[in-house]
């Protein structure tokens, strides 16, 4: 019995994951479908898209330029998702950090990756201030939640921006996220993950291998 080969996966040349994963749902008329189920309540694709636009306006307003790196040291939740997609929407590159990192490790990462911003839970401000005292490179700390002296607060800045943003036109091979290797040959290295790689994995593994559909729910564990 002959099986037909699956159609090739086509990735558009210009692709931004914030547009591809969020805005496309709005264009399809699925904006009111649930995107996130959280202890505090569900958020729709429309609400997540709006949050990401506010984030994009905040980081762009602070001076983020395309392909600059942004550290995210936040617990799982709406703020993490908004900051991630907002950074991508503004053309930036996300670097996800463990919120439990100690100052020495943070300082090493700042010198290694030279982020434009570090977006962090405000309760970590003292830890990051100590880390920057050890680092050679400079970065701007942006707090979420508890404010910290001398640091821009997302909540304060978000009150002054719109919930619309013209998504930066990125190429499918532009960097989207930096993920760290296992460090089996020494210190873990930041590996570039492009917008294309996430779109391809979503289709090739999520949809074709696992068979995920819009009716399924996936769970994130800290």
C-alpha positions, 0 to 999 in steps of 0.5 A: 500500500502506497502512502502519499508523502506529506506536503513540504513545510513552507516557511515564508521568507519574512517571518516574525513569530509574534505575528505568526503565532499570535496575530495570525490567529486574529486574522483567522477570526480566532482571537477570542480563543484561549491562548493561556490558562493561568491560575489567575484566569484565562487569556485569549489570543487577542489579550496576549497579542495586546500585552505583547504590543505593550511590551514591544512599545516599552522596550522599543521606547527604551531604545531596543534595536533589532537583533539586540538581546534581552534577558528574561528572568521571570517566572512562568506567567502572563508577564513572561509570555508578554515580554517574550512576544513583545521582544520578538515583535520589536525585533529583539532576541530573547535570552531566557534565564533561570530566576535563581541564578546567582550574581557571579553567573549573571555577571558572566552572562552579561559579559558574554551576551551583552544584553541591551536589557534585563527584564526581571522580577522586581524582587531580583533587583538587588541580585542583578545590581550586585551582578552588574557591579561584577560585570564589565558590560552594562545593561539596563534593568527593567522590573516587573512587579516590585519596583526598584530605585533607578530601574524602569518599571514595566507597569509604570511605562505600560500606562503610557503606551498603546496596545498596538505596535507595527511588528518589525519585519524580520527574516525567517533566519534572523535570531529569535531566541538564544538557548544554552547548550548542555555544556558537555564540552565545557561552559554552556554556549548560547545557540541561536534559534531562528524564527524559522526553526520555531515555525518549522518545529511547530509544524513538523513535530507539534502538528505532524508528529504529536498530532496537536490541534487547536483542541489540545492543551499543553502544560508548563511546569516550573 
